[in-house]
Amino acid sequence: MNSGGVIMVINDTVTDAENLKELIEFMDEPVVHTATPAEWLACLGEQQLGAVFIGPDLTELEVREVVGGVGELDPNVPIVMLRSRV
């Protein structure tokens, strides 16, 4: 999945984000960061973005802002929207 860029896991619930990060790292993805919607871009810094996982607890506005921000960086970056547990 990773084309050499950083994978971002963006979620308000830190525990859920860390759990997904561990799963992705287990699949041999070398660089995975977790961040809230407000801090993801600063966390990325100058690194190339490889993929984004958006957690289910973000508001609609937060999702739109993150997706818009990703699109401005690179419209070809894969975005995965996660569903909440039911």
C-alpha positions, 0 to 999 in steps of 0.5 A: 500500500505504501508508495514510500510515503508516510501513512497517517491515521487521523482520529480523535480517539488516541487508543483506536488510532494507536491500535490501527497504527500497530496493525499497519506496522505489523504489515511491514509499513515502516512509517505510520503516524497518528494525529488528530484532525487539528494536528495531522498536517503539522505531524506530516511536516515535509514528509511525503504522504502515502495514505490516510486512514480517517477514523469514525469519530470525526465530525463531518466538518473535520472529515471535509477539512482533512480530505480537502487538505489531502487533496491539496497536497496530492489528489492521488493519495488513497484515503480510507474511511473507517466505520464505527463499531456497532 
